[in-house]
Amino acid sequence: MAAIIELMRDFAEYEKLLDYFKATPDKLRDAMFGERSFVHGLIAEEESEAIGYAIFYPHYATFRGQRGIYLEDIYISEKHQGRGIGEAMIRQIARTAREQGCERIDFQVLEWNTPAIGFYERLGAVRNETERHFKFTDSAFDELAS
């Protein structure tokens, strides 16, 4: 868990979101292996060193009536990028999704992250320019849930 958290921290820094980084090994362990776990993951290693990870979980696309996987994160450390590791991980996630009866993988990419956008498009991903990501978090979430 600690190795994945370190990679997550690197990813948050790359995406200029380090100020929001609050993940801990215990929180991740609970989400992946706790009583109400729902998160799945992959880790890429080279010579026992964690060099990449992917975090994903099930979702459902109501209008299309499709079960799917939501890819929350995929990250390969900078010095290991360009070697096919990310593609191998995406392909494994797709195989896992198919085995679970899923028909799609959904994810988001920051607008400025053109290397990631190019990577996904090369693999056949389709961008939807009309949807916007919203979230209820922090005090807005607390207010709604109270």
Buried (B, 14 or more C-beta within 10 A) or exposed (E): BEBBBBBBEBBBEBBEEEEEBEBEEEEBBBBBEEEEEEBBBBBBEEEEEBBBBBBBBBBEBEEEEBBBBBBBBBBBBEEBBEBEBBEBBBEEBBEBBEEEEBEBBBBEBEEEEEEBBEBBEEEEBEEEEEEEEEEEEEEEEEEEEE
